[in-house]
Amino acid sequence: MFYEKQPKEEREAYKKILKQIGLMSNLFSDSLKPALYYRAHENAFCKYFKADNLARHDCSADARKGDIGIGLKTWVGSNNQKVAEFGKLKKELDQLDGLELVKKVSEFRNSRITTTMNMYGIKEMIYHVVIREDQKMELWEGDFPLIDIENIELISRRKGKNTIYFTDGKHTYDFNKAKTTLYMVFDDMVKMDEFPVEIMDDPFEMMMNIGAQDFGNVQYAGSNSAIAKPRYRELALKLYTMHKGVPTVELKSGLNQWNASGRKRHPDEVYIPFNKKDRDRPENKDFFPPRDQPFDLKLPDGQHISAKVCQSDGKAIMSNPNKELGKWLLRNVLNLNEGTVITYDMLQEKGFDTVLFTKYDNGHFAIDFTESDVYDKLYGIEEE
């Protein structure tokens, strides 16, 4: 398991910060069970175990440490918990029912786990869970499994409801068709640790009587201090376009550039579309170096490749050589055979349709793959 292999000082710091967060529970609730917002849990885990935070990347893992991917969860009560949502695949799933439905859901679930592992260089997946009981927290860990589709059996269907229960012989699942949400019963975990959590009676009064000076040399978000953590610029680009209201991956360009007419092309040739609307956004001006000037691009699994802005008006981001990005994405991550045309539905199955670039400086960038919600949030778009 992950937790027991971490240095003692890191485990103690992690527990201490969870206690401190739980101390303030009465800001949100009057329960004896300490409060722990899931984002606070994700950030604390990654900070004190020095893990990469993947929680905002819309992938199956919330964190990565080395080649281990970690799903982070916290709850009170039932161990039947949400493990995946398939809202963008609802149209396809609505056409299915019974065993056919749960097998398709399981295929989607497995595909997203496998894609996450390939993309981030992960070899093993686990769950790390904080269960909150009266005035204490318990740390549990367990498997993060693929569903054994060949051994799926239906258990029951709640009368008058859209929920189907099934098992693969190892775990019990249920799929809520209306919410397109998959749940799993966490019944095979191992307890790693537990500790008491005091809950302050009136955290509001305490907060009213403290000021910034009480926290010493603290770094604040947006601080101009030279020691403040740098805020890097980001740029999001969609991997599809809209044709008459239908999201579409272009047949002969972008991720399917290898399929373009004209000269003979390598089957791994792809590029990231950088369309005029995104090039013209004020916040995107001068984000990349000038056209044809190479820069270092860090991939999600930590590899570095050379890339550059190409084509007329700088409408494409390509690796250098062109086939390098395609080989990694099409073959290593998506496991596609040569000649397979990428469609929007395929991207939805894999769990991404957008890329997010992070700029460290003029010569060093990182790329990640996410969903269009990140694009909309970054540019303040409610509806397009």
N, C-alpha and C positions, 0 to 999 in steps of 0.2 A: 504494500500500500504506500501511498505518497507521504502522508503526514508523518508517520513514524520514522521515515528516512531523512527528514529535514533536521538541520542543526537545532539543538535544544534552545539556543537563544532566539532563533526565529519562531519556534513554536510558542515560547513564552511571550514574545512581543505580540504575536497574533492573538493569543488568548487575552492578553492585557487590553488590547484595543477593542476587542469584542465586549469585554467587561465594561469598558468606558462608554461604548455606544449604548449598551444595555442599561447603564446607570441613568441615562436620560430618557428612559422609556415613557415616563409620564408626560413627556411633551406630546405624545401621540395616543396614549392609551392609559387606562387605569387597571390593566390586567397585571396579574403576578407573573405572567410570561413575558420576558424581556422582548422589546421591539428590536428588529434588525432589518432595515431597508435593504433590499437585495443588491442595489447598486453600492451601498456602503460595504456590504459583505464582499462583493467582487473586488472593490478597490483595496480593501484591507488585506485580503488574501494575496493579491498581486504585489502589494507594497512590501509586506513582511516576509513573503516567501520568494521575493525577487522573480516573480513570474511575469510573462507577457500578458497584458490584458486584452483579450479578444472579444469581450462582451459586447462591444458596440459594432462588431463586424458581421453580425447576422449569420454566424456559422454555428456549428454544433457544439464547439468548445467555448467556454467562457475564459479560460486561461491556458497558458502553455508554459511548461518548465522543461527545457531540454526537448526531448522527443515524447513527452507525456502531455496529453491533452486532458483538461479537467473541466467537468461540468459542475458548476457551483449552484447549490440550492440551499434554501432555508425555509423552514415551515413550522407551524404549530398544528398539532392534531394529526389528521389522516396521512398515511404514507402513500396514498394514491395521488400522484403528482403529475402535472403537465410536463411533457418532455419535447413536444414539437407542435407547431401550428402550420397549416397548409392553406391559409386563406386565399392565396393567389392561384391555387390549384382547385378551388371549390367547383368551378364549372365542370371540370373533368370528373371529380369525385362524386358530384351530384348524380351522375349518370350510372353509378354503380351501387351495389348493395350486397349485404351478406358477406360471404367468404371472399368473393371477388373484390369487394370494397376494401376489406382489411388487408388483403394481400397487396393491393395497389398502394395503400397507405404505408405498408411495411417496406415496399420497394422504394418509395420516396424517402422514408426515414433512413434506410440503409444507404441510399445514394448520397444523402446529405452528410452522413457521418463519414463515408469513404472520401467524399470530395474534400471535406475539412481536413482529414488526415493527410491526404495527398498534397493539399495546398500549403499546409503549415509544417510539413515534415514530421508529422506525428506518427509514432509507432504503437502507442498504447493509449487507451481512453479509460478514465475512471470518473466516478462521481465523488465529490466531497460535499457533505451536507452538515448544516448546523440545525439541529432540532432544538427548539426552545420549549422548555418545561417550566414549571413554577420556580422562579428565582434561580434558574440555572440554564446552562447551554450544554448540549452534547454534540460531539464531533463524530460523525460516522463516514465511512467510505465503502464504496461498492463498485461493481462492474458497470461499465457504460457499453452495453452490448448491442451488436447488430441483432435484428430480429431473424430468427431461424424460420424463414418463409416456408420451407418444405414441411415443417412440422406444425404449422398453424392449425388450431382447432377452435371453432366458435364455442363459447361457453353459454352465453345467454344474451337476450336483448330485453332491456327494460321496457315493459309494456307501455305503449303510448309515447315512448321517448325515442330520441334519435341516437341513443348510445348503444354501441355493440361491444360486447366483452369477448376477448379471445386470449388464447395462450399459445406460446410456441414451445411449451414443455419446460421452459426455464423461467419465464416471467409472465405475469398477467398484465394485460393491457386493456384499455377501453378507448374507443374512438367516438367522439361526439360529432355526428355528421353536421349538425346545425352550426356548430362553432368551428368545424374542421380542425379539431384539436385532439391530439393523441396523449393519453395518460398512461403511466406505468406504475405498478405497485412496487415500491422499494422494500422488498422483504428479505433481501439476502445481504444486507450491509453488515459491516463489522464496526463496533464502537472503538474509536481511537482515543477519546479523552472526554472528560466532562469537568465542569467547574462552576462554582456558585456565582451568581450575578446579583449584586445589590441594586435596588431601584430607588433612586432619590425621590423623596416625597414631593418636593416642589422645585423642579429644575427651572421653572420660570423665574422664581425669586433669585436663584443663584445667578442666572444669566443677566438679570437686571442689575446686578451688583458687581459685574466684572466689566472691564474695558480691555482695549487692545494691549495696554501696558502690562496687563496681568499675564500675558502669554509670552513675554520675552521677545526673542529674536525670531518672529514668525514670518514666513513668506506668504504673501497674499496673492490670489489670482489677479492678474493685471498689474502687479507691482512693477514699478520702474527700477527697482533695486537690481543691481548688477548680478546678485546671487539668486534672483528669482528664476524659477524654472522657465525656459524659453517656450513661447507659444509659436508653433510652426504653422505656416500657411498651408491650407488644404484646397484642393480642386477636385470636384467630382464630375465624372463623365458617364453618361448612360451608354450601354452597349447595344442599344436598340433605337429605332426611330418610330414615330407614329405615322401610320398610313390609314387615312380615313377612320381615325379613332382606334386603330388596332396596333398594338405594339409589335414591331417586326424587326428581326435581325436581318440586315441586308444580305441578299443571296450571293452577291459577288464582290462585296467589300467588307471592311471591318474584320470581324472574326472569321468571315468566309472569303478573305482576299485571295486565298489560294485557288478559289473557284472562278476568279475573274477571267474575262475573255482576253484575247491578245496573245502575248508571249506565254511560253510554257513556264509555269510557276511551281515552286517547291510546295509540297503538300502541307508544310508547316508555316507558310507565310500568313501572318495576320497583322492587323494594326488596331489601335484603340482610336475610334473616331473622335475628333476634336472639332465639332461643328461650329458654324459661324456664330450661332446664338451664344454658345459658351465662350468662344474666343472674344466676343464683344462685351462680355460682362466686365464691369470696371474692376471687380475684385480679382479677376483672372489675368489682368494685364501684366505683362512681364513676369508671369509665373514661371514659365519655362525659358531656357536659354534660346537664342535665335535659331532659326531653322538650320538644320544640318549640323548643329554644334552638339557633339556627344556629351552625355551626362551619365552619372552612375545611378542605376535604378536597383533598389533593394526589393527582392521578391518576398512574399509572405513567409516562405520557409527559411529566409535568411540568406539565400543566394544573392549574388550581385551580378547584374548584366549591364552592358552598355546600351543606351537608348538615345533617341533624338527625335525632334519634331521634323516631319517630312511632308512632302507633297505641296501642291500649290496652295498658297495662303496659310500653310502650316496646319492643314486639316487632319493630320494623322500623327499619332505617337507610335513609333516603331522601335523594335530592338535593333541592335547593330552587331551582327548581321540580322536581317529581318526574320529569319526562321527560328531564332533562338527563343523568343517569347512564345511563339506558336508551339514549339516542341514541348516546352514546359507546361503550357496551359492545356493544349489539345491532347497530348499523349500522356504526360505524367500526372496531371491533375484530373482531367475529365476521362481519361482512358478511352479516347475515341479512336476508332480505326481511321486510317487515311481515307479521305474522300467523304467523310461524314459531314453533312451540312448542319451547322448549328442553327437551331430555331429558338424563338422566344420561349416556347413551352419547355424546351430542354434546359434553358437557363433557370426557369422557375423550379423545375425539378431539382436542380443542383443547389438552389437557394441563393443565387446572385444574378443581378442584371446590370450592375453599375460598378465602376472602379473609382477608388478614392486615392488621389496622389497626395503625398505629404512632402513638402519642400523643407529640407534641412538647411541648404544653402544653394547657391547658383549651380553647383556641380553635383549635388547629392540629393536624391529623391527616393521615396518608397512608394510602392503601389500595393493596394489591398482590394479585395473583391467583396462587394456588399450589395444591399438592395437599394432600390430607387428612393426609399424613404430617407436615406442619408443625403441623397442629392437634394431632395425637397427641403430638408431641414437646413442644410448648409446655405442654400440660397433663399431661404424664407418663403418657399412656395407652398401655398395651401392646396391649390388645385391647378392643374394644367389642362 
